[in-house]
Structures are given as C-alpha cells and as structure tokens.
Amino acid sequence: MNNQKGISLITLVVTMIVMIILIGVVGNYSLENIKKSNDAVSAAEFANVREFTLKMQTNILAEDYKLDTRKISLSNDLLYLLVGESLSVTDLNNIVDVNSADIPAECKYYYIPAEEKLFEDRKFTDGNITVQDVKNDYIINFYTATIICIQEDTCKVEGLIKGLGEIVLLIGE
C-alpha cells in the first residue's frame, strides 16, 4: 500500500486561486478606503482654510490687519502654470485684471504654497483654526474670501472669482 502524506497538486492550485481572488477583493476595498480617507482629509483642510480666509477677510475689512504680500504675490506666468486649463478663460482673465490693476494690495489674489507654511500665523491659529499642515496650494483673495484649491490635476473653487469691475464696486462702498 502506498501511504503518502501531503497535499495534492489540485488542492494547491485551488487554494492559490481562492487566495488570489481574496487578495483582489480585499486590495480593491482597501484602495477605496484610502481614497475616501484622502478625500476626507482634503475636505477638512479646505474647510479650515475657508474659516481662516473668512477670519482674515473680517480683519482686513475692519482694517485690523495688513497683509505681508512679499511672499505670496502671484504673477501671471505662475497663475497659468498652477491652474492650467482647470479654470475658465473668464476666471483667469478676472484674476489677471485684478492683479494688474492699481488697487489696494488687500484686494488682489495671492498664491499660498503649502511648503511655505504661511498659514502658521499664530494670530489666526487659536485652537479653532488649524491650517498649519496644509497639503495643497491655494490662490486666495482675502478681500472677497475667494479660495482656489490647487490639487493634482484640478482646481476646487469656493466663492466667486470676481473681476476688476466687481472689486472696484466693493472698494467704493
């Protein structure tokens, strides 16, 4: 009698196929969860930046705060490089017109790069607002509270990208 111990080749192949299917299902589920968590982190960051921007807008309108614009200026070349074709031509022209005009510095659009840590202004980090570790770059008009979040291949816009005429009307009020 032949009394061999071990597993058959068929059992091994079936086990491997079942394992491959399980890895595929679990891997796909894990990737979806990672994407959802990244989206949640981006949404929380965006909400914090919006709160920061609104607080800055209040202080600028009350003339309690002057922007240090040396670090955050936005040239036209940089604007086109950052947003590419994510914004409409009208929105791009509005930003260019506002930044080229002779209006107060507080009314212009500014570039806030994530690596510069410019959101670490202690005056605006009071426990309720924490935007010190932003991962995305932003173009912000603090006067109108317009926020453009620059993500990998898109831009998320909060508020209206106002043109020069609209901002001049606001300044004149």
C-alpha beads as a LAMMPS data file, in Angstrom:
LAMMPS data file: protein, C-alpha beads

173 atoms
172 bonds

1 atom types
1 bond types

-500.0 500.0 xlo xhi
-500.0 500.0 ylo yhi
-500.0 500.0 zlo zhi

Masses

1 110.0

Atoms # bond

1 1 1 0.000 0.000 0.000
2 1 1 1.154 3.414 -0.905
3 1 1 0.566 5.638 2.163
4 1 1 1.867 9.117 1.249
5 1 1 1.206 12.209 3.297
6 1 1 0.864 15.704 1.802
7 1 1 -1.450 17.778 -0.368
8 1 1 -2.339 17.088 -3.918
9 1 1 -1.474 19.407 -6.753
10 1 1 -5.165 20.088 -7.391
11 1 1 -5.712 21.190 -3.782
12 1 1 -2.715 23.517 -4.013
13 1 1 -3.947 25.114 -7.262
14 1 1 -7.493 25.604 -5.890
15 1 1 -6.091 27.177 -2.699
16 1 1 -3.916 29.561 -4.715
17 1 1 -6.867 30.629 -6.903
18 1 1 -9.022 31.298 -3.836
19 1 1 -6.182 33.323 -2.251
20 1 1 -5.710 35.417 -5.426
21 1 1 -9.435 36.196 -5.529
22 1 1 -9.441 37.185 -1.841
23 1 1 -6.375 39.404 -2.285
24 1 1 -8.013 41.123 -5.249
25 1 1 -11.235 41.821 -3.350
26 1 1 -9.507 42.989 -0.165
27 1 1 -6.974 45.066 -2.117
28 1 1 -9.686 46.855 -4.079
29 1 1 -11.652 47.547 -0.897
30 1 1 -8.521 48.893 0.806
31 1 1 -7.715 51.228 -2.103
32 1 1 -11.260 52.622 -1.999
33 1 1 -10.944 53.264 1.746
34 1 1 -7.601 55.017 1.266
35 1 1 -9.095 57.256 -1.440
36 1 1 -12.091 58.078 0.773
37 1 1 -9.835 58.952 3.697
38 1 1 -7.693 61.203 1.472
39 1 1 -10.858 62.939 0.246
40 1 1 -11.982 63.453 3.847
41 1 1 -8.615 64.939 4.810
42 1 1 -8.749 67.306 1.813
43 1 1 -12.292 68.369 2.697
44 1 1 -11.305 69.081 6.305
45 1 1 -8.267 71.057 5.158
46 1 1 -10.387 73.063 2.740
47 1 1 -12.912 73.837 5.494
48 1 1 -10.099 75.048 7.764
49 1 1 -8.639 77.242 5.018
50 1 1 -12.118 78.679 4.350
51 1 1 -12.506 79.528 8.052
52 1 1 -9.032 81.078 8.066
53 1 1 -9.856 83.112 4.954
54 1 1 -13.130 84.374 6.397
55 1 1 -11.372 85.445 9.591
56 1 1 -8.704 87.210 7.533
57 1 1 -11.424 88.889 5.451
58 1 1 -13.105 90.193 8.591
59 1 1 -9.843 91.603 9.920
60 1 1 -8.889 93.158 6.578
61 1 1 -12.310 94.773 6.152
62 1 1 -12.094 96.095 9.714
63 1 1 -8.607 97.369 8.831
64 1 1 -7.131 95.468 11.783
65 1 1 -4.616 93.583 9.676
66 1 1 -2.354 94.341 6.737
67 1 1 -1.170 91.524 4.509
68 1 1 2.527 90.896 4.111
69 1 1 2.344 90.463 0.343
70 1 1 6.044 89.981 -0.346
71 1 1 5.956 86.196 -0.004
72 1 1 2.619 85.499 -1.639
73 1 1 2.471 87.538 -4.831
74 1 1 1.006 85.818 -7.889
75 1 1 2.496 86.514 -11.300
76 1 1 0.549 85.797 -14.475
77 1 1 3.047 83.118 -15.531
78 1 1 2.700 81.350 -12.188
79 1 1 -1.088 81.584 -12.398
80 1 1 -1.195 79.853 -15.795
81 1 1 1.311 77.244 -14.618
82 1 1 -0.699 76.437 -11.480
83 1 1 -4.205 76.224 -12.883
84 1 1 -3.527 75.175 -16.463
85 1 1 -6.912 74.634 -18.071
86 1 1 -8.763 73.962 -14.808
87 1 1 -10.305 77.435 -14.712
88 1 1 -12.318 79.134 -17.416
89 1 1 -10.754 81.840 -19.565
90 1 1 -13.082 84.375 -17.920
91 1 1 -11.889 83.423 -14.436
92 1 1 -8.246 83.566 -15.496
93 1 1 -8.766 86.983 -17.096
94 1 1 -10.516 88.224 -13.946
95 1 1 -7.538 87.222 -11.774
96 1 1 -5.022 88.759 -14.200
97 1 1 -7.019 92.003 -14.453
98 1 1 -7.351 92.341 -10.675
99 1 1 -3.675 91.608 -10.021
100 1 1 -2.554 94.012 -12.765
101 1 1 -4.762 96.877 -11.593
102 1 1 -3.819 99.755 -9.354
103 1 1 -5.985 98.761 -6.400
104 1 1 -5.124 98.174 -2.722
105 1 1 -2.981 95.087 -2.087
106 1 1 -5.655 93.558 0.141
107 1 1 -7.982 93.252 -2.858
108 1 1 -5.698 91.118 -5.029
109 1 1 -5.329 87.362 -5.492
110 1 1 -2.394 85.669 -3.746
111 1 1 -0.609 82.351 -4.052
112 1 1 -0.222 80.386 -0.820
113 1 1 2.102 77.413 -1.419
114 1 1 1.770 74.528 1.043
115 1 1 5.518 74.161 1.631
116 1 1 5.899 77.774 2.789
117 1 1 3.744 77.173 5.903
118 1 1 2.213 80.634 5.566
119 1 1 -0.920 79.539 7.395
120 1 1 1.071 79.325 10.631
121 1 1 0.227 82.882 11.612
122 1 1 -0.296 82.472 15.361
123 1 1 -2.802 85.313 15.425
124 1 1 -5.196 83.135 13.435
125 1 1 -4.378 79.761 14.984
126 1 1 -6.428 79.968 18.132
127 1 1 -7.449 76.378 18.740
128 1 1 -10.468 76.554 16.468
129 1 1 -8.499 77.143 13.286
130 1 1 -5.638 74.828 12.493
131 1 1 -4.303 75.101 8.980
132 1 1 -0.643 74.677 9.716
133 1 1 -0.199 71.445 7.805
134 1 1 -1.923 72.121 4.511
135 1 1 -1.058 69.721 1.728
136 1 1 -2.481 71.694 -1.204
137 1 1 -1.517 75.027 -2.699
138 1 1 -4.087 77.817 -2.718
139 1 1 -4.853 81.018 -4.586
140 1 1 -6.849 83.266 -2.266
141 1 1 -8.444 86.673 -2.478
142 1 1 -8.839 87.571 1.180
143 1 1 -10.916 90.649 0.383
144 1 1 -13.644 88.658 -1.391
145 1 1 -12.949 85.399 0.502
146 1 1 -12.458 83.541 -2.782
147 1 1 -10.471 80.311 -2.422
148 1 1 -8.982 78.268 -5.255
149 1 1 -7.527 74.972 -4.050
150 1 1 -4.917 73.625 -6.464
151 1 1 -4.950 69.857 -6.387
152 1 1 -3.092 67.382 -8.560
153 1 1 -4.913 67.992 -11.827
154 1 1 -7.894 70.133 -10.873
155 1 1 -8.850 73.287 -9.027
156 1 1 -11.620 73.476 -6.463
157 1 1 -13.155 76.950 -6.219
158 1 1 -15.037 78.322 -3.224
159 1 1 -16.737 81.656 -3.834
160 1 1 -16.871 83.776 -6.960
161 1 1 -13.738 84.754 -8.844
162 1 1 -14.609 88.425 -9.096
163 1 1 -13.250 90.652 -11.799
164 1 1 -11.837 94.143 -11.520
165 1 1 -15.171 95.887 -12.021
166 1 1 -16.841 93.947 -9.217
167 1 1 -13.952 94.528 -6.815
168 1 1 -13.810 98.244 -7.636
169 1 1 -17.520 98.434 -6.793
170 1 1 -16.850 96.680 -3.473
171 1 1 -13.990 99.052 -2.659
172 1 1 -16.174 102.036 -3.476
173 1 1 -18.889 101.012 -0.993

Bonds

1 1 1 2
2 1 2 3
3 1 3 4
4 1 4 5
5 1 5 6
6 1 6 7
7 1 7 8
8 1 8 9
9 1 9 10
10 1 10 11
11 1 11 12
12 1 12 13
13 1 13 14
14 1 14 15
15 1 15 16
16 1 16 17
17 1 17 18
18 1 18 19
19 1 19 20
20 1 20 21
21 1 21 22
22 1 22 23
23 1 23 24
24 1 24 25
25 1 25 26
26 1 26 27
27 1 27 28
28 1 28 29
29 1 29 30
30 1 30 31
31 1 31 32
32 1 32 33
33 1 33 34
34 1 34 35
35 1 35 36
36 1 36 37
37 1 37 38
38 1 38 39
39 1 39 40
40 1 40 41
41 1 41 42
42 1 42 43
43 1 43 44
44 1 44 45
45 1 45 46
46 1 46 47
47 1 47 48
48 1 48 49
49 1 49 50
50 1 50 51
51 1 51 52
52 1 52 53
53 1 53 54
54 1 54 55
55 1 55 56
56 1 56 57
57 1 57 58
58 1 58 59
59 1 59 60
60 1 60 61
61 1 61 62
62 1 62 63
63 1 63 64
64 1 64 65
65 1 65 66
66 1 66 67
67 1 67 68
68 1 68 69
69 1 69 70
70 1 70 71
71 1 71 72
72 1 72 73
73 1 73 74
74 1 74 75
75 1 75 76
76 1 76 77
77 1 77 78
78 1 78 79
79 1 79 80
80 1 80 81
81 1 81 82
82 1 82 83
83 1 83 84
84 1 84 85
85 1 85 86
86 1 86 87
87 1 87 88
88 1 88 89
89 1 89 90
90 1 90 91
91 1 91 92
92 1 92 93
93 1 93 94
94 1 94 95
95 1 95 96
96 1 96 97
97 1 97 98
98 1 98 99
99 1 99 100
100 1 100 101
101 1 101 102
102 1 102 103
103 1 103 104
104 1 104 105
105 1 105 106
106 1 106 107
107 1 107 108
108 1 108 109
109 1 109 110
110 1 110 111
111 1 111 112
112 1 112 113
113 1 113 114
114 1 114 115
115 1 115 116
116 1 116 117
117 1 117 118
118 1 118 119
119 1 119 120
120 1 120 121
121 1 121 122
122 1 122 123
123 1 123 124
124 1 124 125
125 1 125 126
126 1 126 127
127 1 127 128
128 1 128 129
129 1 129 130
130 1 130 131
131 1 131 132
132 1 132 133
133 1 133 134
134 1 134 135
135 1 135 136
136 1 136 137
137 1 137 138
138 1 138 139
139 1 139 140
140 1 140 141
141 1 141 142
142 1 142 143
143 1 143 144
144 1 144 145
145 1 145 146
146 1 146 147
147 1 147 148
148 1 148 149
149 1 149 150
150 1 150 151
151 1 151 152
152 1 152 153
153 1 153 154
154 1 154 155
155 1 155 156
156 1 156 157
157 1 157 158
158 1 158 159
159 1 159 160
160 1 160 161
161 1 161 162
162 1 162 163
163 1 163 164
164 1 164 165
165 1 165 166
166 1 166 167
167 1 167 168
168 1 168 169
169 1 169 170
170 1 170 171
171 1 171 172
172 1 172 173
